[in-house]
Amino acid sequence: MFPPRFDYERPDSLDAALDALAEEGAIPLAGGHDLIPLLKARERDPGTVVDLGGLAELRGVERVVTDEGATERLSVGALTTDADLLDADPAGVDGLLDATRAVGDAQIRNRGTVGGNLAAAHPASDIPAATLAGDARLHLVGPDGDRTVPAGEFATGDHETVREGDELLTRISLPLSPTAGSAYSRKTHPSTGYASVGVAARVEVVDGVVTDPRVAAVGLCEAPVRLAAVERELDGADAGAPVAAIADAAERAGERVERSVREDHVVPADQRRRLLPGCAEAAVSSAVARAVGREGVAV
Ligand SMILES: Cc1cc2nc3c(=O)[nH]c(=O)nc-3n(C[C@H](O)[C@H](O)[C@H](O)COP(=O)(O)OP(=O)(O)OC[C@H]3O[C@@H](n4cnc5c(N)ncnc54)[C@H](O)[C@@H]3O)c2cc1C
C-alpha cells in the first residue's frame, strides 16, 4: 500500500520544528516504525511530515539535578534510540532498561526512539510501563511554551495521548534514588511480538522495609494502568520475603483493574488476566532484590 501524498520537512532546530508543526495537519516523524505503517495503511493523512532526525539536541542521556539540588533525575532525550539508551546503560533505571531491551528486535531498537515509543501510545508498548512505574515526567514543548506531564497522565487510550498536535515531546525524566530498585517482566504475544501483558515495578527499600511501591501494567488495557492492589500489599512489606507478600495480591490484581481488558483472537482477556500475576511477581521480586542490592549505594 502506498501512503497518501504529503510534504516533507527536516528542520535542524527545535524552533524550526515547532514552526513546521504549527502548519495544519503536520505530524512529527521519529524512527518511523509506528508512523510509516500507519501512513501506508492510510490511517494517517498528514499535510506535512516533519522529520525530527536533524534535532541533535533531543538525543542523549544525562543526569540532572533539580529542586535546588535536592533531587537527581535521569533525563533521556525523546529522540534517543532504544539502542543508544541501552548502550548508555545509566545506573538507577533498571526497569526502563529491562523494558527497552524487551522492545522488538535489534533492528527495531536501532531506529525506534524512546519518545516515539511513548508518543505512539501503542497499548502493548513496553517503555510506558517502566515510565509509569518509574514515576517519570514527560517534558513537552509547543507554541505556548513548555509543560511537564506525569507519566500516569500522558496516555489516554490506544494511540491517544494528551499531546497536542503542535507539541513535541522533548525528553523524559525519572527520579534517581540510591534506595530504589526497578524491573520489568513481560509475556510476549505469540503473533504480534509485542507484550500480551507486561508489568514494571519500582520500590524503595529502607531498613529492610518496602516503601513507595509503584507497579504498572501494559498490554492489559488500552492505556497503561497502575496495579493498586499489588502496591497496597507491598507497602511496608518485609523486603526479605517480598514474593510471599505479593503472591496473593498479584493473583487478585487482574480482577481489580477497572478498565476493560483488551483481547484478540490469539490472546483473550481471561488469558491476559491469568498472565498478570506471574509478570507482577517477577517484576516486583526483581525490583526488590535490586533495591536491596543497592541499599545505601550511591547511584
Ligand atoms: C516489527 C515491530 C515490532 C515492534 N515491537 C515492539 C515491542 O515489542 N515493544 C514496543 O514497545 N514497541 C515495539 N515496536 C514499536 C517501536 O519500538 C517504536 O517504539 C514505535 O514504533 C515508535 O517509535 P518511533 O521512534 O519509530 O516513532 P515514529 O513511528 O516515528 O512515531 C510514532 C508516533 O509518535 C509521534 N512522535 C514521535 N516522536 C515524537 C516526539 N518527539 N514528539 C511528539 N510526537 C512524536 C509521531 O508523530 C507518531 O505519531 C515495534 C515496532 C515494529 C515495527
The ligand as an SDF file (V2000), in Angstrom:
LIG
                    3D

 53 58  0  0  0  0  0  0  0  0999 V2000
    8.0160   -5.0830   13.9010 C   0  0  0  0  0  0  0  0  0  0  0  0
    7.8730   -4.1600   15.0780 C   0  0  0  0  0  0  0  0  0  0  0  0
    7.9210   -4.7000   16.3530 C   0  0  0  0  0  0  0  0  0  0  0  0
    7.8030   -3.8600   17.4680 C   0  0  0  0  0  0  0  0  0  0  0  0
    7.8390   -4.4270   18.7020 N   0  0  0  0  0  0  0  0  0  0  0  0
    7.7020   -3.6400   19.7860 C   0  0  0  0  0  0  0  0  0  0  0  0
    7.7110   -4.1920   21.0930 C   0  0  0  0  0  0  0  0  0  0  0  0
    7.8620   -5.4010   21.3000 O   0  0  0  0  0  0  0  0  0  0  0  0
    7.5670   -3.3480   22.1450 N   0  0  0  0  0  0  0  0  0  0  0  0
    7.4160   -1.9960   21.9750 C   0  0  0  0  0  0  0  0  0  0  0  0
    7.3030   -1.2740   22.9660 O   0  0  0  0  0  0  0  0  0  0  0  0
    7.4000   -1.4420   20.7430 N   0  0  0  0  0  0  0  0  0  0  0  0
    7.5400   -2.2330   19.6640 C   0  0  0  0  0  0  0  0  0  0  0  0
    7.5300   -1.6560   18.4220 N   0  0  0  0  0  0  0  0  0  0  0  0
    7.3570   -0.1870   18.3170 C   0  0  0  0  0  0  0  0  0  0  0  0
    8.7010    0.5190   18.1550 C   0  0  0  0  0  0  0  0  0  0  0  0
    9.5140    0.1260   19.1830 O   0  0  0  0  0  0  0  0  0  0  0  0
    8.6520    2.0750   18.2610 C   0  0  0  0  0  0  0  0  0  0  0  0
    8.7540    2.4730   19.5720 O   0  0  0  0  0  0  0  0  0  0  0  0
    7.4340    2.7010   17.8560 C   0  0  0  0  0  0  0  0  0  0  0  0
    7.1020    2.1800   16.5980 O   0  0  0  0  0  0  0  0  0  0  0  0
    7.5120    4.2490   17.7010 C   0  0  0  0  0  0  0  0  0  0  0  0
    8.7940    4.8020   17.7890 O   0  0  0  0  0  0  0  0  0  0  0  0
    9.4380    5.5610   16.5700 P   0  0  0  0  0  0  0  0  0  0  0  0
   10.6490    6.2550   17.0620 O   0  0  0  0  0  0  0  0  0  0  0  0
    9.5940    4.6140   15.4360 O   0  0  0  0  0  0  0  0  0  0  0  0
    8.3300    6.6730   16.2870 O   0  0  0  0  0  0  0  0  0  0  0  0
    7.5070    7.0770   14.9760 P   0  0  0  0  0  0  0  0  0  0  0  0
    6.8890    5.8760   14.3580 O   0  0  0  0  0  0  0  0  0  0  0  0
    8.3110    7.9560   14.1120 O   0  0  0  0  0  0  0  0  0  0  0  0
    6.3930    7.9690   15.6720 O   0  0  0  0  0  0  0  0  0  0  0  0
    5.3520    7.3710   16.4410 C   0  0  0  0  0  0  0  0  0  0  0  0
    4.3080    8.4410   16.7870 C   0  0  0  0  0  0  0  0  0  0  0  0
    4.8290    9.3420   17.7390 O   0  0  0  0  0  0  0  0  0  0  0  0
    4.9040   10.6730   17.1980 C   0  0  0  0  0  0  0  0  0  0  0  0
    6.1950   11.1770   17.6470 N   0  0  0  0  0  0  0  0  0  0  0  0
    7.4020   10.5920   17.5100 C   0  0  0  0  0  0  0  0  0  0  0  0
    8.3460   11.2780   18.1630 N   0  0  0  0  0  0  0  0  0  0  0  0
    7.7220   12.3280   18.7330 C   0  0  0  0  0  0  0  0  0  0  0  0
    8.1610   13.4140   19.5560 C   0  0  0  0  0  0  0  0  0  0  0  0
    9.4290   13.5450   19.9610 N   0  0  0  0  0  0  0  0  0  0  0  0
    7.2430   14.3090   19.9670 N   0  0  0  0  0  0  0  0  0  0  0  0
    5.9560   14.1840   19.6060 C   0  0  0  0  0  0  0  0  0  0  0  0
    5.4780   13.1880   18.8410 N   0  0  0  0  0  0  0  0  0  0  0  0
    6.3540   12.2720   18.4090 C   0  0  0  0  0  0  0  0  0  0  0  0
    4.7650   10.5110   15.6970 C   0  0  0  0  0  0  0  0  0  0  0  0
    4.1350   11.6310   15.1020 O   0  0  0  0  0  0  0  0  0  0  0  0
    3.8820    9.2880   15.6020 C   0  0  0  0  0  0  0  0  0  0  0  0
    2.5450    9.6390   15.7910 O   0  0  0  0  0  0  0  0  0  0  0  0
    7.6540   -2.4640   17.2870 C   0  0  0  0  0  0  0  0  0  0  0  0
    7.5990   -1.9120   16.0090 C   0  0  0  0  0  0  0  0  0  0  0  0
    7.7200   -2.7460   14.9030 C   0  0  0  0  0  0  0  0  0  0  0  0
    7.6590   -2.1410   13.5410 C   0  0  0  0  0  0  0  0  0  0  0  0
  1  2  1  0
  2  3  1  0
  2 52  2  0
  3  4  2  0
  4  5  1  0
  4 50  1  0
  5  6  2  0
  6  7  1  0
  6 13  1  0
  7  8  2  0
  7  9  1  0
  9 10  1  0
 10 11  2  0
 10 12  1  0
 12 13  2  0
 13 14  1  0
 14 15  1  0
 14 50  1  0
 15 16  1  0
 16 17  1  0
 16 18  1  0
 18 19  1  0
 18 20  1  0
 20 21  1  0
 20 22  1  0
 22 23  1  0
 23 24  1  0
 24 25  2  0
 24 26  1  0
 24 27  1  0
 27 28  1  0
 28 29  2  0
 28 30  1  0
 28 31  1  0
 31 32  1  0
 32 33  1  0
 33 34  1  0
 33 48  1  0
 34 35  1  0
 35 36  1  0
 35 46  1  0
 36 37  1  0
 36 45  1  0
 37 38  2  0
 38 39  1  0
 39 40  1  0
 39 45  2  0
 40 41  1  0
 40 42  2  0
 42 43  1  0
 43 44  2  0
 44 45  1  0
 46 47  1  0
 46 48  1  0
 48 49  1  0
 50 51  2  0
 51 52  1  0
 52 53  1  0
M  END
$$$$
